[in-house]
């Protein structure tokens, strides 16, 4: 399966489509489809980009 988030780079803002209560998150890294995101209400989470397509938010 392909990396659904290969365009994401550190610093970009995202939301998890299945976890809206986590709030906005900032991408920390994107290596081999493993995206580390620091979410406002959940903290740092590593997401498998082959299974979850994060929603990119406009930069502030």
C-alpha distance matrix in Angstrom:
0.0 3.8 6.8 8.7 11.8 12.2 15.6 17.0 19.9 22.4 25.0 23.1 23.7 21.1 21.1 18.9 18.7 19.4 21.9 24.5 27.1 25.5 26.8 25.8 23.9 24.0 21.1 22.4 19.6 16.0 15.1 11.9 10.0 12.9 15.2 18.7 20.7 24.4 25.1 28.7 29.1 26.6 26.8 24.1 20.7 17.5 14.4 10.8 9.4 5.8 8.0 11.1 12.2 15.5 18.4 20.2 24.0 26.8 28.4 31.8
3.8 0.0 3.8 5.9 8.8 8.6 12.0 13.7 16.6 19.4 22.0 20.1 21.1 18.8 19.4 17.7 17.8 19.2 21.5 23.7 26.5 24.6 25.4 23.9 21.9 21.7 18.6 20.0 17.2 13.5 13.0 10.1 8.1 11.6 13.4 17.1 18.9 22.7 23.6 27.2 28.1 25.9 25.7 23.0 19.9 16.8 13.7 10.5 8.0 5.5 8.6 10.6 10.6 13.6 16.3 17.6 21.4 23.9 25.3 28.8
6.8 3.8 0.0 3.8 5.4 5.5 9.1 10.2 13.1 15.7 18.3 16.5 17.6 15.5 16.4 15.1 15.8 17.4 19.2 21.2 23.9 21.7 22.4 20.6 18.4 18.0 14.9 16.3 13.6 10.0 10.0 7.9 5.2 8.7 9.9 13.6 15.3 19.1 20.2 23.8 25.0 22.8 22.4 19.6 16.8 13.8 10.9 8.2 5.1 4.5 7.9 8.8 8.5 10.8 13.7 14.6 18.3 20.9 22.0 25.5
8.7 5.9 3.8 0.0 3.8 6.0 8.3 9.4 12.9 15.7 17.6 15.1 15.6 13.2 13.8 12.6 12.8 14.9 17.0 18.6 21.6 19.8 20.1 18.4 16.8 16.8 14.3 16.5 14.5 11.2 12.5 11.1 7.9 10.6 10.5 14.1 14.9 18.5 18.9 22.3 23.4 21.7 21.8 19.5 16.7 14.4 11.1 9.2 5.5 5.7 7.4 7.0 5.3 8.0 10.4 11.7 15.5 18.1 19.8 23.3
11.8 8.8 5.4 3.8 0.0 3.8 5.4 5.6 9.1 11.9 13.8 11.4 12.4 10.5 12.0 11.6 12.7 15.2 16.5 17.8 20.5 18.3 18.2 16.0 14.0 13.4 10.8 13.1 11.2 8.3 10.4 10.2 7.2 9.2 8.1 11.5 12.0 15.6 16.4 19.8 21.4 19.9 19.5 17.1 14.8 12.7 10.1 9.3 5.6 7.8 9.6 8.1 6.1 6.7 9.1 9.3 13.0 15.5 16.7 20.1
12.2 8.6 5.5 6.0 3.8 0.0 3.8 5.6 8.2 11.5 14.1 12.3 14.2 13.2 15.3 15.2 16.5 19.0 20.2 21.4 24.0 21.5 21.3 18.8 16.4 15.0 11.9 13.5 10.9 7.5 8.8 8.6 6.9 9.6 9.2 12.6 13.9 17.5 18.9 22.3 24.2 22.6 21.7 18.9 17.0 14.4 12.3 11.2 7.8 9.4 12.2 11.5 9.8 10.4 12.4 11.8 15.3 17.1 17.8 21.4
15.6 12.0 9.1 8.3 5.4 3.8 0.0 3.8 6.5 10.2 12.1 9.9 12.2 11.9 14.6 15.5 16.8 19.8 20.7 21.2 23.9 21.5 20.6 17.6 15.6 13.9 11.2 13.3 11.4 8.9 11.2 11.9 10.4 12.4 11.0 13.7 14.2 17.4 18.6 21.6 24.0 22.9 22.0 19.6 18.2 16.3 14.5 14.1 10.7 12.7 15.0 13.5 10.9 10.6 11.4 9.8 12.9 14.1 14.7 18.4
17.0 13.7 10.2 9.4 5.6 5.6 3.8 0.0 3.8 7.0 8.7 6.7 9.0 9.0 12.0 13.1 15.2 18.0 18.3 18.7 21.1 18.3 17.5 14.4 12.0 10.1 7.4 9.7 8.5 6.8 10.1 11.8 10.0 10.8 8.4 10.5 10.6 13.6 15.0 18.0 20.5 19.5 18.3 16.1 15.0 13.6 12.2 12.8 10.0 13.0 14.7 12.7 10.4 9.0 10.0 8.1 10.9 12.5 12.6 16.0
19.9 16.6 13.1 12.9 9.1 8.2 6.5 3.8 0.0 3.8 6.3 5.9 9.3 10.5 14.0 15.5 18.0 20.7 20.4 20.7 22.5 19.5 18.4 15.2 12.3 9.5 6.6 7.8 6.7 6.5 9.7 12.4 11.6 11.8 9.2 10.3 10.5 13.0 15.2 17.9 20.8 19.8 18.0 15.6 15.3 14.1 13.8 14.8 12.6 15.8 17.7 15.8 13.9 12.1 13.0 10.6 12.5 13.3 12.3 15.4
22.4 19.4 15.7 15.7 11.9 11.5 10.2 7.0 3.8 0.0 3.8 5.6 8.8 10.7 14.0 15.7 18.8 21.2 20.2 20.4 21.6 18.3 17.3 14.0 10.8 7.4 4.8 4.8 5.3 7.3 10.5 13.8 13.3 12.3 9.3 9.0 8.8 10.5 13.2 15.7 18.8 17.9 15.6 13.3 13.8 13.2 13.9 15.6 14.3 17.8 19.4 17.3 15.9 13.5 14.4 12.1 13.2 14.0 12.2 14.6
25.0 22.0 18.3 17.6 13.8 14.1 12.1 8.7 6.3 3.8 0.0 3.8 6.5 9.5 13.0 15.5 18.5 21.0 19.7 19.2 20.3 17.1 15.4 11.9 9.3 5.7 5.3 6.4 8.5 10.7 14.1 17.4 16.4 15.2 11.8 10.9 9.4 10.0 12.1 13.8 17.2 17.1 15.0 13.6 14.7 15.0 15.7 17.9 16.5 20.2 21.2 18.6 16.9 13.9 13.9 11.2 11.2 11.5 9.1 11.0
23.1 20.1 16.5 15.1 11.4 12.3 9.9 6.7 5.9 5.6 3.8 0.0 3.8 6.6 10.3 13.0 15.6 18.5 17.7 17.0 18.6 15.9 13.9 10.3 8.3 5.6 5.4 8.3 9.8 10.8 14.5 17.2 15.5 14.9 11.4 11.4 9.4 10.7 11.8 13.7 16.9 16.9 15.6 14.4 14.8 15.0 14.7 16.8 14.8 18.3 19.1 16.2 14.0 11.0 10.5 7.4 7.7 8.4 7.0 9.9
23.7 21.1 17.6 15.6 12.4 14.2 12.2 9.0 9.3 8.8 6.5 3.8 0.0 3.8 7.2 10.5 13.0 15.9 14.7 13.5 15.2 12.7 10.4 6.7 5.5 4.6 6.4 9.8 11.9 12.9 16.7 19.1 16.8 15.9 12.2 11.8 8.9 9.5 9.4 10.8 14.0 14.5 13.8 13.4 13.8 14.7 14.3 16.8 15.1 18.6 18.7 15.3 13.2 9.6 8.5 6.0 5.3 7.0 6.5 8.8
21.1 18.8 15.5 13.2 10.5 13.2 11.9 9.0 10.5 10.7 9.5 6.6 3.8 0.0 3.8 6.8 9.3 12.2 11.4 10.6 12.8 10.6 8.8 5.9 5.1 6.2 7.2 10.9 12.4 12.6 16.3 18.0 15.2 14.4 10.9 11.1 8.2 9.6 8.7 10.8 13.1 13.2 13.3 12.8 12.2 13.1 11.9 14.2 12.6 15.9 15.4 11.9 9.9 6.2 5.3 4.4 5.2 8.5 9.5 11.8
21.1 19.4 16.4 13.8 12.0 15.3 14.6 12.0 14.0 14.0 13.0 10.3 7.2 3.8 0.0 3.8 6.1 8.8 7.8 6.9 9.5 7.8 6.6 5.2 5.9 8.7 9.9 13.4 14.9 14.9 18.3 19.6 16.3 15.4 12.2 12.3 9.3 10.4 8.2 10.1 11.4 11.5 12.7 12.9 11.8 13.1 11.5 14.0 12.9 15.9 14.5 10.7 9.4 5.9 5.1 6.6 7.2 10.9 12.4 14.2
18.9 17.7 15.1 12.6 11.6 15.2 15.5 13.1 15.5 15.7 15.5 13.0 10.5 6.8 3.8 0.0 3.8 5.6 5.3 6.3 9.0 7.5 8.1 8.1 8.2 11.0 11.4 14.4 15.4 14.9 17.7 18.5 15.0 13.9 11.4 11.9 9.6 11.2 9.1 11.6 11.8 11.0 12.6 12.5 10.5 11.4 9.3 11.5 11.0 13.6 11.6 7.9 7.7 5.2 6.3 9.1 10.6 14.4 16.0 17.9
18.7 17.8 15.8 12.8 12.7 16.5 16.8 15.2 18.0 18.8 18.5 15.6 13.0 9.3 6.1 3.8 0.0 3.8 5.8 6.4 10.0 9.9 10.3 10.7 11.6 14.4 14.8 18.0 18.6 17.6 20.3 20.5 16.8 16.4 14.4 15.4 13.4 15.0 12.7 14.7 14.6 14.1 16.2 16.2 14.0 14.6 11.9 13.3 12.4 14.0 11.5 8.0 7.5 6.3 6.5 10.1 11.7 15.4 17.7 19.7
19.4 19.2 17.4 14.9 15.2 19.0 19.8 18.0 20.7 21.2 21.0 18.5 15.9 12.2 8.8 5.6 3.8 0.0 3.8 6.2 8.9 9.4 11.0 12.5 13.3 16.4 16.8 19.5 20.2 19.4 21.6 21.7 17.9 17.1 15.6 16.2 14.4 15.8 13.3 15.2 14.1 13.2 15.8 16.1 13.6 14.5 12.0 13.4 13.5 14.8 11.6 8.7 9.8 9.2 10.2 13.7 15.1 18.9 21.0 22.7
21.9 21.5 19.2 17.0 16.5 20.2 20.7 18.3 20.4 20.2 19.7 17.7 14.7 11.4 7.8 5.3 5.8 3.8 0.0 3.8 5.4 5.7 7.9 10.1 11.0 14.5 15.5 18.1 19.4 19.2 21.7 22.4 18.9 17.4 15.3 15.1 12.8 13.2 10.3 11.8 10.4 9.7 12.6 13.6 11.6 13.5 11.9 14.3 14.8 16.8 14.0 11.0 11.9 10.3 11.1 14.0 14.7 18.4 20.0 21.2
24.5 23.7 21.2 18.6 17.8 21.4 21.2 18.7 20.7 20.4 19.2 17.0 13.5 10.6 6.9 6.3 6.4 6.2 3.8 0.0 3.8 5.3 5.7 8.2 10.4 14.1 15.9 18.7 20.5 20.7 23.6 24.6 21.1 19.8 17.2 16.7 13.8 13.7 10.3 10.8 9.8 10.5 13.4 15.0 13.8 16.0 14.6 17.2 17.2 19.4 16.8 13.4 13.4 11.1 10.6 13.0 12.9 16.2 18.0 18.7
27.1 26.5 23.9 21.6 20.5 24.0 23.9 21.1 22.5 21.6 20.3 18.6 15.2 12.8 9.5 9.0 10.0 8.9 5.4 3.8 0.0 3.8 5.3 8.9 11.0 14.8 17.0 19.3 21.5 22.2 25.1 26.3 23.1 21.2 18.6 17.4 14.3 13.4 9.7 9.2 7.1 8.3 11.7 14.1 13.6 16.4 15.9 18.8 19.4 21.8 19.2 16.1 16.5 14.1 13.9 15.9 15.4 18.5 19.7 19.9
25.5 24.6 21.7 19.8 18.3 21.5 21.5 18.3 19.5 18.3 17.1 15.9 12.7 10.6 7.8 7.5 9.9 9.4 5.7 5.3 3.8 0.0 3.8 6.8 7.8 11.5 13.6 15.7 18.0 18.9 21.8 23.3 20.3 18.1 15.3 13.8 10.7 9.6 6.0 6.4 4.8 5.2 8.2 10.4 10.1 13.2 13.1 16.4 17.1 19.9 17.8 14.6 15.2 12.3 12.7 14.3 14.1 17.2 17.9 18.3
26.8 25.4 22.4 20.1 18.2 21.3 20.6 17.5 18.4 17.3 15.4 13.9 10.4 8.8 6.6 8.1 10.3 11.0 7.9 5.7 5.3 3.8 0.0 3.8 6.5 10.1 12.9 15.4 18.1 19.2 22.5 24.3 21.3 19.4 16.2 14.8 11.2 9.8 6.1 5.4 5.8 7.8 9.9 12.0 12.3 15.2 14.9 18.2 18.2 21.2 19.4 15.9 15.5 12.2 11.6 12.5 11.3 14.1 14.7 14.8
25.8 23.9 20.6 18.4 16.0 18.8 17.6 14.4 15.2 14.0 11.9 10.3 6.7 5.9 5.2 8.1 10.7 12.5 10.1 8.2 8.9 6.8 3.8 0.0 3.8 7.0 10.0 12.9 15.6 16.8 20.3 22.4 19.6 18.0 14.4 13.2 9.4 8.5 5.7 5.8 8.1 9.6 10.4 11.7 12.2 14.6 14.3 17.5 16.9 20.3 19.1 15.5 14.4 10.7 9.8 9.6 8.3 10.9 11.2 11.6
23.9 21.9 18.4 16.8 14.0 16.4 15.6 12.0 12.3 10.8 9.3 8.3 5.5 5.1 5.9 8.2 11.6 13.3 11.0 10.4 11.0 7.8 6.5 3.8 0.0 3.8 6.5 9.2 11.9 13.4 16.9 19.2 16.7 14.8 11.2 9.6 5.8 5.2 3.9 6.0 8.8 9.0 8.5 8.8 9.4 11.5 11.7 15.1 14.7 18.2 17.6 14.2 13.5 9.8 10.0 9.5 9.2 11.8 11.4 12.5
24.0 21.7 18.0 16.8 13.4 15.0 13.9 10.1 9.5 7.4 5.7 5.6 4.6 6.2 8.7 11.0 14.4 16.4 14.5 14.1 14.8 11.5 10.1 7.0 3.8 0.0 3.8 6.3 9.3 11.4 14.9 17.7 15.9 14.0 10.3 8.6 5.4 5.3 6.5 8.5 11.8 11.6 10.1 9.3 10.4 11.8 12.4 15.5 14.8 18.5 18.6 15.6 14.6 11.1 11.4 9.8 9.7 11.5 10.2 11.5
21.1 18.6 14.9 14.3 10.8 11.9 11.2 7.4 6.6 4.8 5.3 5.4 6.4 7.2 9.9 11.4 14.8 16.8 15.5 15.9 17.0 13.6 12.9 10.0 6.5 3.8 0.0 3.8 5.8 7.6 11.2 14.0 12.4 10.7 7.0 6.0 4.4 6.5 8.8 11.7 14.4 13.4 11.5 9.5 9.7 9.8 10.4 12.9 12.0 15.8 16.6 14.0 13.1 10.2 11.4 10.0 11.1 13.0 12.0 14.1
22.4 20.0 16.3 16.5 13.1 13.5 13.3 9.7 7.8 4.8 6.4 8.3 9.8 10.9 13.4 14.4 18.0 19.5 18.1 18.7 19.3 15.7 15.4 12.9 9.2 6.3 3.8 0.0 3.8 7.2 10.1 13.5 12.8 10.5 7.5 5.3 5.4 6.8 10.2 13.0 15.6 14.2 11.5 8.8 9.7 9.6 11.3 13.8 13.5 17.2 18.3 16.3 16.0 13.5 15.1 13.7 14.8 16.4 14.8 16.6
19.6 17.2 13.6 14.5 11.2 10.9 11.4 8.5 6.7 5.3 8.5 9.8 11.9 12.4 14.9 15.4 18.6 20.2 19.4 20.5 21.5 18.0 18.1 15.6 11.9 9.3 5.8 3.8 0.0 3.8 6.3 9.9 9.8 7.9 5.7 5.2 7.3 9.9 13.1 16.3 18.6 16.7 14.2 11.0 10.8 9.2 10.4 12.0 11.5 15.0 16.7 15.4 15.1 13.4 15.6 14.4 16.3 18.0 16.8 19.1
16.0 13.5 10.0 11.2 8.3 7.5 8.9 6.8 6.5 7.3 10.7 10.8 12.9 12.6 14.9 14.9 17.6 19.4 19.2 20.7 22.2 18.9 19.2 16.8 13.4 11.4 7.6 7.2 3.8 0.0 3.8 6.7 6.3 5.7 4.4 6.5 8.9 12.3 14.9 18.4 20.4 18.4 16.5 13.2 11.9 9.4 9.4 9.8 8.7 11.7 14.0 13.1 12.8 11.9 14.5 13.7 16.4 18.3 17.7 20.6
15.1 13.0 10.0 12.5 10.4 8.8 11.2 10.1 9.7 10.5 14.1 14.5 16.7 16.3 18.3 17.7 20.3 21.6 21.7 23.6 25.1 21.8 22.5 20.3 16.9 14.9 11.2 10.1 6.3 3.8 0.0 3.8 5.6 5.3 6.5 8.6 11.9 15.2 17.9 21.5 23.2 20.8 18.8 15.2 13.7 10.5 10.6 10.0 9.5 11.7 14.6 14.6 14.9 14.8 17.7 17.2 20.1 22.0 21.5 24.4
11.9 10.1 7.9 11.1 10.2 8.6 11.9 11.8 12.4 13.8 17.4 17.2 19.1 18.0 19.6 18.5 20.5 21.7 22.4 24.6 26.3 23.3 24.3 22.4 19.2 17.7 14.0 13.5 9.9 6.7 3.8 0.0 3.8 5.5 8.2 11.1 14.3 17.8 20.2 24.0 25.3 22.6 21.1 17.6 15.3 11.7 11.0 9.1 8.5 9.5 12.8 13.8 14.4 15.2 18.4 18.5 21.8 24.0 23.9 27.0
10.0 8.1 5.2 7.9 7.2 6.9 10.4 10.0 11.6 13.3 16.4 15.5 16.8 15.2 16.3 15.0 16.8 17.9 18.9 21.1 23.1 20.3 21.3 19.6 16.7 15.9 12.4 12.8 9.8 6.3 5.6 3.8 0.0 3.8 6.1 9.7 12.3 16.1 17.9 21.7 22.8 20.2 19.2 16.0 13.3 9.9 8.1 5.9 4.7 6.2 9.3 10.0 10.7 11.7 15.1 15.6 19.0 21.6 22.0 25.1
12.9 11.6 8.7 10.6 9.2 9.6 12.4 10.8 11.8 12.3 15.2 14.9 15.9 14.4 15.4 13.9 16.4 17.1 17.4 19.8 21.2 18.1 19.4 18.0 14.8 14.0 10.7 10.5 7.9 5.7 5.3 5.5 3.8 0.0 3.8 6.5 9.7 13.2 15.3 19.1 20.1 17.3 16.0 12.6 10.0 6.4 5.7 5.0 5.8 8.3 10.2 10.4 11.7 11.8 15.3 15.9 18.9 21.6 21.7 24.4
15.2 13.4 9.9 10.5 8.1 9.2 11.0 8.4 9.2 9.3 11.8 11.4 12.2 10.9 12.2 11.4 14.4 15.6 15.3 17.2 18.6 15.3 16.2 14.4 11.2 10.3 7.0 7.5 5.7 4.4 6.5 8.2 6.1 3.8 0.0 3.8 6.3 10.0 12.0 15.8 17.2 14.8 13.4 10.2 8.1 5.5 5.1 6.5 6.4 9.9 11.2 10.0 10.6 9.5 12.7 12.9 15.5 18.2 18.1 20.7
18.7 17.1 13.6 14.1 11.5 12.6 13.7 10.5 10.3 9.0 10.9 11.4 11.8 11.1 12.3 11.9 15.4 16.2 15.1 16.7 17.4 13.8 14.8 13.2 9.6 8.6 6.0 5.3 5.2 6.5 8.6 11.1 9.7 6.5 3.8 0.0 3.8 6.9 9.6 13.3 14.7 12.2 10.2 6.8 5.7 4.3 6.3 9.0 9.8 13.4 14.0 12.5 13.2 11.4 14.1 14.1 16.0 18.5 17.9 19.9
20.7 18.9 15.3 14.9 12.0 13.9 14.2 10.6 10.5 8.8 9.4 9.4 8.9 8.2 9.3 9.6 13.4 14.4 12.8 13.8 14.3 10.7 11.2 9.4 5.8 5.4 4.4 5.4 7.3 8.9 11.9 14.3 12.3 9.7 6.3 3.8 0.0 3.8 6.1 9.7 11.5 9.7 7.9 5.6 5.4 6.4 7.6 11.0 11.3 15.0 15.0 12.6 12.8 10.1 12.1 12.0 13.2 15.8 15.2 16.9
24.4 22.7 19.1 18.5 15.6 17.5 17.4 13.6 13.0 10.5 10.0 10.7 9.5 9.6 10.4 11.2 15.0 15.8 13.2 13.7 13.4 9.6 9.8 8.5 5.2 5.3 6.5 6.8 9.9 12.3 15.2 17.8 16.1 13.2 10.0 6.9 3.8 0.0 3.8 6.7 8.9 7.6 5.1 4.1 6.3 8.8 10.7 14.4 15.0 18.6 18.3 15.7 15.9 12.8 14.1 13.8 14.1 16.4 15.3 16.1
25.1 23.6 20.2 18.9 16.4 18.9 18.6 15.0 15.2 13.2 12.1 11.8 9.4 8.7 8.2 9.1 12.7 13.3 10.3 10.3 9.7 6.0 6.1 5.7 3.9 6.5 8.8 10.2 13.1 14.9 17.9 20.2 17.9 15.3 12.0 9.6 6.1 3.8 0.0 3.8 5.7 5.2 4.9 6.2 7.4 10.5 11.6 15.3 15.8 19.3 18.3 15.2 15.4 12.1 12.9 13.1 12.9 15.5 15.0 15.5
28.7 27.2 23.8 22.3 19.8 22.3 21.6 18.0 17.9 15.7 13.8 13.7 10.8 10.8 10.1 11.6 14.7 15.2 11.8 10.8 9.2 6.4 5.4 5.8 6.0 8.5 11.7 13.0 16.3 18.4 21.5 24.0 21.7 19.1 15.8 13.3 9.7 6.7 3.8 0.0 3.8 5.9 6.2 8.9 10.8 14.2 15.3 19.0 19.5 22.9 21.7 18.5 18.5 15.0 15.0 15.0 13.8 16.0 15.3 14.9
29.1 28.1 25.0 23.4 21.4 24.2 24.0 20.5 20.8 18.8 17.2 16.9 14.0 13.1 11.4 11.8 14.6 14.1 10.4 9.8 7.1 4.8 5.8 8.1 8.8 11.8 14.4 15.6 18.6 20.4 23.2 25.3 22.8 20.1 17.2 14.7 11.5 8.9 5.7 3.8 0.0 3.8 6.1 9.5 10.9 14.6 15.6 19.3 20.3 23.4 21.7 18.7 19.2 16.1 16.5 17.3 16.4 18.9 18.7 18.3
26.6 25.9 22.8 21.7 19.9 22.6 22.9 19.5 19.8 17.9 17.1 16.9 14.5 13.2 11.5 11.0 14.1 13.2 9.7 10.5 8.3 5.2 7.8 9.6 9.0 11.6 13.4 14.2 16.7 18.4 20.8 22.6 20.2 17.3 14.8 12.2 9.7 7.6 5.2 5.9 3.8 0.0 3.8 6.7 7.6 11.3 12.7 16.4 17.9 20.9 19.2 16.7 17.8 15.1 16.3 17.4 17.4 20.3 20.1 20.3
26.8 25.7 22.4 21.8 19.5 21.7 22.0 18.3 18.0 15.6 15.0 15.6 13.8 13.3 12.7 12.6 16.2 15.8 12.6 13.4 11.7 8.2 9.9 10.4 8.5 10.1 11.5 11.5 14.2 16.5 18.8 21.1 19.2 16.0 13.4 10.2 7.9 5.1 4.9 6.2 6.1 3.8 0.0 3.8 6.4 10.1 12.4 16.2 17.7 21.0 20.0 17.6 18.6 15.8 17.2 17.7 17.7 20.2 19.4 19.7
24.1 23.0 19.6 19.5 17.1 18.9 19.6 16.1 15.6 13.3 13.6 14.4 13.4 12.8 12.9 12.5 16.2 16.1 13.6 15.0 14.1 10.4 12.0 11.7 8.8 9.3 9.5 8.8 11.0 13.2 15.2 17.6 16.0 12.6 10.2 6.8 5.6 4.1 6.2 8.9 9.5 6.7 3.8 0.0 3.8 6.9 9.8 13.4 15.1 18.4 17.9 15.9 17.1 14.6 16.6 17.0 17.7 20.3 19.4 20.3
20.7 19.9 16.8 16.7 14.8 17.0 18.2 15.0 15.3 13.8 14.7 14.8 13.8 12.2 11.8 10.5 14.0 13.6 11.6 13.8 13.6 10.1 12.3 12.2 9.4 10.4 9.7 9.7 10.8 11.9 13.7 15.3 13.3 10.0 8.1 5.7 5.4 6.3 7.4 10.8 10.9 7.6 6.4 3.8 0.0 3.8 6.3 9.9 12.0 15.0 14.3 12.6 14.3 12.4 15.0 16.0 17.4 20.5 20.2 21.6
17.5 16.8 13.8 14.4 12.7 14.4 16.3 13.6 14.1 13.2 15.0 15.0 14.7 13.1 13.1 11.4 14.6 14.5 13.5 16.0 16.4 13.2 15.2 14.6 11.5 11.8 9.8 9.6 9.2 9.4 10.5 11.7 9.9 6.4 5.5 4.3 6.4 8.8 10.5 14.2 14.6 11.3 10.1 6.9 3.8 0.0 3.8 6.8 9.2 12.1 12.1 11.1 13.0 11.9 15.1 16.1 18.2 21.3 21.1 23.1
14.4 13.7 10.9 11.1 10.1 12.3 14.5 12.2 13.8 13.9 15.7 14.7 14.3 11.9 11.5 9.3 11.9 12.0 11.9 14.6 15.9 13.1 14.9 14.3 11.7 12.4 10.4 11.3 10.4 9.4 10.6 11.0 8.1 5.7 5.1 6.3 7.6 10.7 11.6 15.3 15.6 12.7 12.4 9.8 6.3 3.8 0.0 3.8 5.9 8.8 8.4 7.3 9.5 9.0 12.6 14.2 16.8 20.1 20.6 23.0
10.8 10.5 8.2 9.2 9.3 11.2 14.1 12.8 14.8 15.6 17.9 16.8 16.8 14.2 14.0 11.5 13.3 13.4 14.3 17.2 18.8 16.4 18.2 17.5 15.1 15.5 12.9 13.8 12.0 9.8 10.0 9.1 5.9 5.0 6.5 9.0 11.0 14.4 15.3 19.0 19.3 16.4 16.2 13.4 9.9 6.8 3.8 0.0 3.8 5.4 5.8 6.5 9.1 10.1 13.9 15.6 18.8 22.0 22.8 25.5
9.4 8.0 5.1 5.5 5.6 7.8 10.7 10.0 12.6 14.3 16.5 14.8 15.1 12.6 12.9 11.0 12.4 13.5 14.8 17.2 19.4 17.1 18.2 16.9 14.7 14.8 12.0 13.5 11.5 8.7 9.5 8.5 4.7 5.8 6.4 9.8 11.3 15.0 15.8 19.5 20.3 17.9 17.7 15.1 12.0 9.2 5.9 3.8 0.0 3.8 5.4 5.3 6.4 7.9 11.5 13.1 16.5 19.6 20.6 23.7
5.8 5.5 4.5 5.7 7.8 9.4 12.7 13.0 15.8 17.8 20.2 18.3 18.6 15.9 15.9 13.6 14.0 14.8 16.8 19.4 21.8 19.9 21.2 20.3 18.2 18.5 15.8 17.2 15.0 11.7 11.7 9.5 6.2 8.3 9.9 13.4 15.0 18.6 19.3 22.9 23.4 20.9 21.0 18.4 15.0 12.1 8.8 5.4 3.8 0.0 3.8 6.1 7.8 10.5 13.9 15.8 19.4 22.5 23.9 27.0
8.0 8.6 7.9 7.4 9.6 12.2 15.0 14.7 17.7 19.4 21.2 19.1 18.7 15.4 14.5 11.6 11.5 11.6 14.0 16.8 19.2 17.8 19.4 19.1 17.6 18.6 16.6 18.3 16.7 14.0 14.6 12.8 9.3 10.2 11.2 14.0 15.0 18.3 18.3 21.7 21.7 19.2 20.0 17.9 14.3 12.1 8.4 5.8 5.4 3.8 0.0 3.8 6.8 9.6 13.0 15.7 19.0 22.5 24.1 27.0
11.1 10.6 8.8 7.0 8.1 11.5 13.5 12.7 15.8 17.3 18.6 16.2 15.3 11.9 10.7 7.9 8.0 8.7 11.0 13.4 16.1 14.6 15.9 15.5 14.2 15.6 14.0 16.3 15.4 13.1 14.6 13.8 10.0 10.4 10.0 12.5 12.6 15.7 15.2 18.5 18.7 16.7 17.6 15.9 12.6 11.1 7.3 6.5 5.3 6.1 3.8 0.0 3.8 6.1 9.4 12.3 15.5 19.0 20.8 23.5
12.2 10.6 8.5 5.3 6.1 9.8 10.9 10.4 13.9 15.9 16.9 14.0 13.2 9.9 9.4 7.7 7.5 9.8 11.9 13.4 16.5 15.2 15.5 14.4 13.5 14.6 13.1 16.0 15.1 12.8 14.9 14.4 10.7 11.7 10.6 13.2 12.8 15.9 15.4 18.5 19.2 17.8 18.6 17.1 14.3 13.0 9.5 9.1 6.4 7.8 6.8 3.8 0.0 3.8 6.5 9.2 12.6 15.9 18.0 21.0
15.5 13.6 10.8 8.0 6.7 10.4 10.6 9.0 12.1 13.5 13.9 11.0 9.6 6.2 5.9 5.2 6.3 9.2 10.3 11.1 14.1 12.3 12.2 10.7 9.8 11.1 10.2 13.5 13.4 11.9 14.8 15.2 11.7 11.8 9.5 11.4 10.1 12.8 12.1 15.0 16.1 15.1 15.8 14.6 12.4 11.9 9.0 10.1 7.9 10.5 9.6 6.1 3.8 0.0 3.8 6.3 9.4 13.0 14.8 17.6
18.4 16.3 13.7 10.4 9.1 12.4 11.4 10.0 13.0 14.4 13.9 10.5 8.5 5.3 5.1 6.3 6.5 10.2 11.1 10.6 13.9 12.7 11.6 9.8 10.0 11.4 11.4 15.1 15.6 14.5 17.7 18.4 15.1 15.3 12.7 14.1 12.1 14.1 12.9 15.0 16.5 16.3 17.2 16.6 15.0 15.1 12.6 13.9 11.5 13.9 13.0 9.4 6.5 3.8 0.0 3.8 6.4 10.0 12.4 15.1
20.2 17.6 14.6 11.7 9.3 11.8 9.8 8.1 10.6 12.1 11.2 7.4 6.0 4.4 6.6 9.1 10.1 13.7 14.0 13.0 15.9 14.3 12.5 9.6 9.5 9.8 10.0 13.7 14.4 13.7 17.2 18.5 15.6 15.9 12.9 14.1 12.0 13.8 13.1 15.0 17.3 17.4 17.7 17.0 16.0 16.1 14.2 15.6 13.1 15.8 15.7 12.3 9.2 6.3 3.8 0.0 3.8 6.8 9.0 12.1
24.0 21.4 18.3 15.5 13.0 15.3 12.9 10.9 12.5 13.2 11.2 7.7 5.3 5.2 7.2 10.6 11.7 15.1 14.7 12.9 15.4 14.1 11.3 8.3 9.2 9.7 11.1 14.8 16.3 16.4 20.1 21.8 19.0 18.9 15.5 16.0 13.2 14.1 12.9 13.8 16.4 17.4 17.7 17.7 17.4 18.2 16.8 18.8 16.5 19.4 19.0 15.5 12.6 9.4 6.4 3.8 0.0 3.8 6.3 8.9
26.8 23.9 20.9 18.1 15.5 17.1 14.1 12.5 13.3 14.0 11.5 8.4 7.0 8.5 10.9 14.4 15.4 18.9 18.4 16.2 18.5 17.2 14.1 10.9 11.8 11.5 13.0 16.4 18.0 18.3 22.0 24.0 21.6 21.6 18.2 18.5 15.8 16.4 15.5 16.0 18.9 20.3 20.2 20.3 20.5 21.3 20.1 22.0 19.6 22.5 22.5 19.0 15.9 13.0 10.0 6.8 3.8 0.0 3.8 6.4
28.4 25.3 22.0 19.8 16.7 17.8 14.7 12.6 12.3 12.2 9.1 7.0 6.5 9.5 12.4 16.0 17.7 21.0 20.0 18.0 19.7 17.9 14.7 11.2 11.4 10.2 12.0 14.8 16.8 17.7 21.5 23.9 22.0 21.7 18.1 17.9 15.2 15.3 15.0 15.3 18.7 20.1 19.4 19.4 20.2 21.1 20.6 22.8 20.6 23.9 24.1 20.8 18.0 14.8 12.4 9.0 6.3 3.8 0.0 3.8
31.8 28.8 25.5 23.3 20.1 21.4 18.4 16.0 15.4 14.6 11.0 9.9 8.8 11.8 14.2 17.9 19.7 22.7 21.2 18.7 19.9 18.3 14.8 11.6 12.5 11.5 14.1 16.6 19.1 20.6 24.4 27.0 25.1 24.4 20.7 19.9 16.9 16.1 15.5 14.9 18.3 20.3 19.7 20.3 21.6 23.1 23.0 25.5 23.7 27.0 27.0 23.5 21.0 17.6 15.1 12.1 8.9 6.4 3.8 0.0
